[in-house]
Amino acid sequence: MADNTAAPRGVLMWLVGGPGEPGVGLTAVIAHQFDPAVLRDYRLVMISSRGTGAGALQCPQPQQVMGDSDQAVPPSSAVPRPP
């Protein structure tokens, strides 16, 4: 996908995945849905959010305080100090 370095119209950025869901496994499926003419004209670059899927960040204390909210801000007491 990103190997079309001579794309005449530039780069097309695509955010893959969703909140808490990895996107790396979806890149081929998404790329095949584009019209081939688009992929000739643009260099397709897909970005998967950091900290999703198997490599997700694990922060038990803030996650327990926040629950399922993706908008709540945990209190500083929920974030342990480094040793």
Backbone torsions as a table, in degrees:
resi	resn	phi	psi	omega
1	MET	NA	-56.5	-178.0
2	ALA	-79.1	3.2	-177.5
3	ASP	-82.7	-3.8	178.6
4	ASN	-82.1	67.8	-174.6
5	THR	-70.5	-17.1	179.9
6	ALA	-98.1	21.8	-178.4
7	ALA	-56.7	120.1	-175.1
8	PRO	-68.9	-22.3	-175.9
9	ARG	-105.7	-0.2	175.7
10	GLY	107.4	-152.3	-173.7
11	VAL	-108.9	137.1	173.6
12	LEU	-111.5	113.8	-179.2
13	MET	-92.0	139.4	-179.5
14	TRP	-135.6	123.9	177.2
15	LEU	-86.3	117.2	-174.5
16	VAL	-99.6	144.9	176.6
17	GLY	89.2	-169.6	-178.5
18	GLY	-150.3	-172.7	-178.3
19	PRO	-55.6	111.4	178.1
20	GLY	80.4	-2.5	-178.3
21	GLU	-110.5	131.7	178.7
22	PRO	-71.8	156.2	-179.6
23	GLY	-119.0	-8.8	-174.7
24	VAL	-56.8	-42.0	-179.3
25	GLY	-69.4	-12.0	-178.0
26	LEU	-97.1	-6.8	-172.3
27	THR	-59.8	-43.9	-179.0
28	ALA	-66.3	-40.6	179.3
29	VAL	-61.7	-45.5	-179.4
30	ILE	-66.2	-44.7	-178.3
31	ALA	-60.4	-36.7	-179.0
32	HIS	-71.3	-13.9	179.3
33	GLN	-85.7	-11.4	178.2
34	PHE	-79.3	147.3	172.1
35	ASP	-63.6	133.4	-179.9
36	PRO	-54.3	-30.4	178.9
37	ALA	-64.2	-35.2	178.4
38	VAL	-65.0	-43.7	-178.8
39	LEU	-71.0	-20.3	173.2
40	ARG	-75.3	-36.3	-174.9
41	ASP	-86.8	-25.6	-175.7
42	TYR	-124.8	147.0	171.3
43	ARG	-87.4	114.2	-176.7
44	LEU	-87.3	120.1	178.3
45	VAL	-121.7	122.3	-179.7
46	MET	-108.3	138.0	-178.0
47	ILE	-120.2	127.3	175.5
48	SER	-103.8	134.7	-176.8
49	SER	-60.3	140.7	177.8
50	ARG	-66.9	143.1	173.8
51	GLY	79.9	25.2	178.0
52	THR	-116.3	162.0	177.2
53	GLY	70.0	-148.6	-176.1
54	ALA	-61.1	-29.1	-179.0
55	GLY	-94.5	20.4	-176.3
56	ALA	-61.1	147.8	176.1
57	LEU	-68.9	141.2	178.9
58	GLN	-115.6	111.1	179.6
59	CYS	-130.4	78.1	-171.1
60	PRO	-55.7	-43.1	-176.4
61	GLN	-66.1	-52.5	177.5
62	PRO	-62.3	-37.1	-179.3
63	GLN	-64.4	-37.2	178.9
64	GLN	-66.3	-41.5	-179.7
65	VAL	-68.4	-40.5	-174.6
66	MET	-82.5	-25.2	-176.9
67	GLY	64.8	-134.5	-177.9
68	ASP	-88.8	0.0	-176.5
69	SER	-70.4	136.6	173.8
70	ASP	-106.1	10.1	-179.5
71	GLN	-121.2	-21.4	-178.7
72	ALA	-68.6	148.4	177.3
73	VAL	-110.1	122.3	-178.9
74	PRO	-70.8	150.1	176.4
75	PRO	-67.9	155.3	-178.5
76	SER	-59.0	-25.5	179.3
77	SER	-67.0	-17.8	179.5
78	ALA	-84.7	-8.2	-178.7
79	VAL	-105.8	110.2	-177.1
80	PRO	-66.0	146.4	176.9
81	ARG	-78.7	143.7	177.3
82	PRO	-65.8	150.4	-179.5
83	PRO	-66.6	NA	NA
